[in-house]
Amino acid sequence: MTEHVLAAIDGSQYAESVCDYAAWASLALNAPLSFVHVVDNHSVVPEEQNLSGNLRFGARERLMKELSELDEQRAKVNREQGKLMLEAAKARAVEDGVVDPIVRQLNGTLVETLVELEKDIRLLVVGKRGETAHHASGHLGSNLERVVREMHRPILMVPKAFKQPEKVLIAFDGSKTARKGVEMLARSPLFAGAECHVLIVGAETAEHRSELEWALTTLRDAGHQAEGAIRSGEVDDTLQAYEKEHAIDLLVMGAYGHSRIRHLLVGSTTTAMLRGSRIPVLILR
């Protein structure tokens, strides 16, 4: 089955940007585009502490029945809203030049649904926060963190406004995953014509200079304009400073989890960058 660019749509303020980045990726990769809206029918019932003791003469049963009916009504409204969002997303993608995007509404939880669809995903596009996430600065929705932990496909996390990437930065540490990221960046049609930057955060050593030269040579051999640097400092602060200095449009980095016990956890640097980033982040596994 052909792998799709899959965009997860919800009612958040990131939805339009998700549509635009997904359409851009679909066209650049020449891959089909699918939009999915997940309806979580899990009943949200207030805590039942003391209900049986405080409510008598069938009041508890009536209350639970009314709550159940409210849940059914809420699920129906959510489904209808989701259908409207999917149709709007499809229309927006068609305006962007995508031919016949697919829309799907599925029941379940977001993370489990995306994991089930994973085998058909070439790239997953999601907003930085979902519609139920707290919008305080620096907060990252728990659903997104779980998606990054459990998915094994590239994930493009996008901000609220679309800008076609012209300058791309890859956070490079010489690891096997990072080398795969450079090779992917070099050959991917997603970044055709983009100016590529490579940043190693660490001491200026012969090993780091050799790793940087390998990365730049790989990118230049593929036809990219490429430049890079080795800088010391805290990883997330150093990456963000480089982003601002060079007006970077998109950051590429790995989701690392080296501990065997905590193999599903995202590396702390990745999590910090996701929380603090104001540009799209392409997360590689």
URHU-V524344 format. One record per residue. N is the residue number from 1. RES is the residue in three letters. D_CENTER is the distance of its C-alpha to the mean C-alpha in Angstrom with 2 decimals. Layout:
n:N res:RES d_center:D_CENTER
n:N res:RES d_center:D_CENTER
This chain:
n:1 res:MET d_center:22.74
n:2 res:THR d_center:20.75
n:3 res:GLU d_center:17.07
n:4 res:HIS d_center:15.00
n:5 res:VAL d_center:12.03
n:6 res:LEU d_center:10.61
n:7 res:ALA d_center:9.28
n:8 res:ALA d_center:9.10
n:9 res:ILE d_center:11.64
n:10 res:ASP d_center:13.30
n:11 res:GLY d_center:15.86
n:12 res:SER d_center:13.97
n:13 res:GLN d_center:14.73
n:14 res:TYR d_center:11.30
n:15 res:ALA d_center:12.25
n:16 res:GLU d_center:14.27
n:17 res:SER d_center:11.87
n:18 res:VAL d_center:9.34
n:19 res:CYS d_center:12.66
n:20 res:ASP d_center:13.76
n:21 res:TYR d_center:10.98
n:22 res:ALA d_center:10.98
n:23 res:ALA d_center:14.75
n:24 res:TRP d_center:14.94
n:25 res:ALA d_center:13.11
n:26 res:SER d_center:15.29
n:27 res:LEU d_center:18.37
n:28 res:ALA d_center:17.86
n:29 res:LEU d_center:17.27
n:30 res:ASN d_center:19.90
n:31 res:ALA d_center:17.87
n:32 res:PRO d_center:18.14
n:33 res:LEU d_center:15.64
n:34 res:SER d_center:15.06
n:35 res:PHE d_center:13.98
n:36 res:VAL d_center:13.93
n:37 res:HIS d_center:14.93
n:38 res:VAL d_center:15.56
n:39 res:VAL d_center:18.74
n:40 res:ASP d_center:19.21
n:41 res:ASN d_center:22.99
n:42 res:HIS d_center:23.35
n:43 res:SER d_center:26.27
n:44 res:VAL d_center:25.91
n:45 res:VAL d_center:29.48
n:46 res:PRO d_center:30.92
n:47 res:GLU d_center:32.11
n:48 res:GLU d_center:35.34
n:49 res:GLN d_center:37.22
n:50 res:ASN d_center:40.87
n:51 res:LEU d_center:40.48
n:52 res:SER d_center:43.18
n:53 res:GLY d_center:45.48
n:54 res:ASN d_center:45.20
n:55 res:LEU d_center:45.17
n:56 res:ARG d_center:48.30
n:57 res:PHE d_center:50.14
n:58 res:GLY d_center:47.17
n:59 res:ALA d_center:45.03
n:60 res:ARG d_center:42.26
n:61 res:GLU d_center:42.26
n:62 res:ARG d_center:42.26
n:63 res:LEU d_center:39.40
n:64 res:MET d_center:37.25
n:65 res:LYS d_center:38.15
n:66 res:GLU d_center:37.23
n:67 res:LEU d_center:33.86
n:68 res:SER d_center:33.25
n:69 res:GLU d_center:34.28
n:70 res:LEU d_center:31.99
n:71 res:ASP d_center:29.04
n:72 res:GLU d_center:30.06
n:73 res:GLN d_center:30.33
n:74 res:ARG d_center:26.95
n:75 res:ALA d_center:25.35
n:76 res:LYS d_center:27.29
n:77 res:VAL d_center:26.20
n:78 res:ASN d_center:22.50
n:79 res:ARG d_center:23.05
n:80 res:GLU d_center:24.88
n:81 res:GLN d_center:22.39
n:82 res:GLY d_center:19.62
n:83 res:LYS d_center:21.91
n:84 res:LEU d_center:22.50
n:85 res:MET d_center:18.85
n:86 res:LEU d_center:18.39
n:87 res:GLU d_center:21.56
n:88 res:ALA d_center:20.56
n:89 res:ALA d_center:17.27
n:90 res:LYS d_center:19.45
n:91 res:ALA d_center:22.03
n:92 res:ARG d_center:19.74
n:93 res:ALA d_center:18.39
n:94 res:VAL d_center:22.07
n:95 res:GLU d_center:23.06
n:96 res:ASP d_center:20.62
n:97 res:GLY d_center:22.48
n:98 res:VAL d_center:20.59
n:99 res:VAL d_center:23.25
n:100 res:ASP d_center:23.14
n:101 res:PRO d_center:19.52
n:102 res:ILE d_center:19.38
n:103 res:VAL d_center:18.66
n:104 res:ARG d_center:18.60
n:105 res:GLN d_center:19.04
n:106 res:LEU d_center:18.97
n:107 res:ASN d_center:20.33
n:108 res:GLY d_center:18.96
n:109 res:THR d_center:16.28
n:110 res:LEU d_center:12.61
n:111 res:VAL d_center:11.85
n:112 res:GLU d_center:15.10
n:113 res:THR d_center:14.77
n:114 res:LEU d_center:11.58
n:115 res:VAL d_center:13.36
n:116 res:GLU d_center:16.42
n:117 res:LEU d_center:14.94
n:118 res:GLU d_center:13.44
n:119 res:LYS d_center:16.63
n:120 res:ASP d_center:16.30
n:121 res:ILE d_center:12.77
n:122 res:ARG d_center:12.80
n:123 res:LEU d_center:9.27
n:124 res:LEU d_center:6.53
n:125 res:VAL d_center:5.27
n:126 res:VAL d_center:4.14
n:127 res:GLY d_center:6.12
n:128 res:LYS d_center:6.59
n:129 res:ARG d_center:9.19
n:130 res:GLY d_center:10.65
n:131 res:GLU d_center:14.25
n:132 res:THR d_center:15.87
n:133 res:ALA d_center:14.29
n:134 res:HIS d_center:16.82
n:135 res:HIS d_center:16.58
n:136 res:ALA d_center:18.43
n:137 res:SER d_center:17.54
n:138 res:GLY d_center:15.39
n:139 res:HIS d_center:14.37
n:140 res:LEU d_center:10.95
n:141 res:GLY d_center:10.90
n:142 res:SER d_center:12.12
n:143 res:ASN d_center:10.26
n:144 res:LEU d_center:6.81
n:145 res:GLU d_center:8.96
n:146 res:ARG d_center:10.56
n:147 res:VAL d_center:7.83
n:148 res:VAL d_center:7.16
n:149 res:ARG d_center:10.95
n:150 res:GLU d_center:11.98
n:151 res:MET d_center:10.16
n:152 res:HIS d_center:11.88
n:153 res:ARG d_center:10.29
n:154 res:PRO d_center:8.34
n:155 res:ILE d_center:4.57
n:156 res:LEU d_center:4.21
n:157 res:MET d_center:3.03
n:158 res:VAL d_center:6.47
n:159 res:PRO d_center:9.68
n:160 res:LYS d_center:12.46
n:161 res:ALA d_center:14.39
n:162 res:PHE d_center:14.08
n:163 res:LYS d_center:15.87
n:164 res:GLN d_center:16.31
n:165 res:PRO d_center:15.75
n:166 res:GLU d_center:19.24
n:167 res:LYS d_center:18.94
n:168 res:VAL d_center:16.46
n:169 res:LEU d_center:16.68
n:170 res:ILE d_center:16.17
n:171 res:ALA d_center:16.84
n:172 res:PHE d_center:19.55
n:173 res:ASP d_center:21.61
n:174 res:GLY d_center:23.57
n:175 res:SER d_center:22.15
n:176 res:LYS d_center:21.92
n:177 res:THR d_center:18.11
n:178 res:ALA d_center:18.21
n:179 res:ARG d_center:20.97
n:180 res:LYS d_center:19.07
n:181 res:GLY d_center:16.32
n:182 res:VAL d_center:19.18
n:183 res:GLU d_center:20.71
n:184 res:MET d_center:17.62
n:185 res:LEU d_center:17.27
n:186 res:ALA d_center:21.02
n:187 res:ARG d_center:21.28
n:188 res:SER d_center:18.18
n:189 res:PRO d_center:19.26
n:190 res:LEU d_center:15.91
n:191 res:PHE d_center:17.53
n:192 res:ALA d_center:21.11
n:193 res:GLY d_center:23.13
n:194 res:ALA d_center:20.64
n:195 res:GLU d_center:22.17
n:196 res:CYS d_center:20.72
n:197 res:HIS d_center:21.06
n:198 res:VAL d_center:21.21
n:199 res:LEU d_center:21.58
n:200 res:ILE d_center:23.12
n:201 res:VAL d_center:23.48
n:202 res:GLY d_center:26.80
n:203 res:ALA d_center:30.50
n:204 res:GLU d_center:32.15
n:205 res:THR d_center:33.46
n:206 res:ALA d_center:34.75
n:207 res:GLU d_center:32.04
n:208 res:HIS d_center:29.25
n:209 res:ARG d_center:31.11
n:210 res:SER d_center:31.41
n:211 res:GLU d_center:27.70
n:212 res:LEU d_center:26.86
n:213 res:GLU d_center:29.53
n:214 res:TRP d_center:28.18
n:215 res:ALA d_center:24.70
n:216 res:LEU d_center:26.31
n:217 res:THR d_center:28.78
n:218 res:THR d_center:26.21
n:219 res:LEU d_center:24.39
n:220 res:ARG d_center:27.75
n:221 res:ASP d_center:29.18
n:222 res:ALA d_center:26.46
n:223 res:GLY d_center:27.55
n:224 res:HIS d_center:25.11
n:225 res:GLN d_center:26.41
n:226 res:ALA d_center:25.26
n:227 res:GLU d_center:26.07
n:228 res:GLY d_center:25.21
n:229 res:ALA d_center:26.43
n:230 res:ILE d_center:27.07
n:231 res:ARG d_center:26.88
n:232 res:SER d_center:27.73
n:233 res:GLY d_center:26.26
n:234 res:GLU d_center:23.49
n:235 res:VAL d_center:20.36
n:236 res:ASP d_center:17.92
n:237 res:ASP d_center:20.80
n:238 res:THR d_center:21.89
n:239 res:LEU d_center:18.59
n:240 res:GLN d_center:18.25
n:241 res:ALA d_center:21.92
n:242 res:TYR d_center:21.61
n:243 res:GLU d_center:18.79
n:244 res:LYS d_center:21.17
n:245 res:GLU d_center:24.21
n:246 res:HIS d_center:23.03
n:247 res:ALA d_center:20.99
n:248 res:ILE d_center:17.88
n:249 res:ASP d_center:15.41
n:250 res:LEU d_center:12.46
n:251 res:LEU d_center:12.01
n:252 res:VAL d_center:11.68
n:253 res:MET d_center:12.03
n:254 res:GLY d_center:12.46
n:255 res:ALA d_center:11.47
n:256 res:TYR d_center:15.12
n:257 res:GLY d_center:17.12
n:258 res:HIS d_center:20.75
n:259 res:SER d_center:22.63
n:260 res:ARG d_center:23.87
n:261 res:ILE d_center:24.18
n:262 res:ARG d_center:20.68
n:263 res:HIS d_center:18.99
n:264 res:LEU d_center:16.04
n:265 res:LEU d_center:15.35
n:266 res:VAL d_center:12.93
n:267 res:GLY d_center:15.24
n:268 res:SER d_center:16.29
n:269 res:THR d_center:15.67
n:270 res:THR d_center:11.97
n:271 res:THR d_center:11.75
n:272 res:ALA d_center:14.09
n:273 res:MET d_center:12.28
n:274 res:LEU d_center:9.02
n:275 res:ARG d_center:11.62
n:276 res:GLY d_center:13.81
n:277 res:SER d_center:11.98
n:278 res:ARG d_center:13.05
n:279 res:ILE d_center:11.66
n:280 res:PRO d_center:8.46
n:281 res:VAL d_center:7.34
n:282 res:LEU d_center:7.28
n:283 res:ILE d_center:7.35
n:284 res:LEU d_center:10.39
n:285 res:ARG d_center:12.36
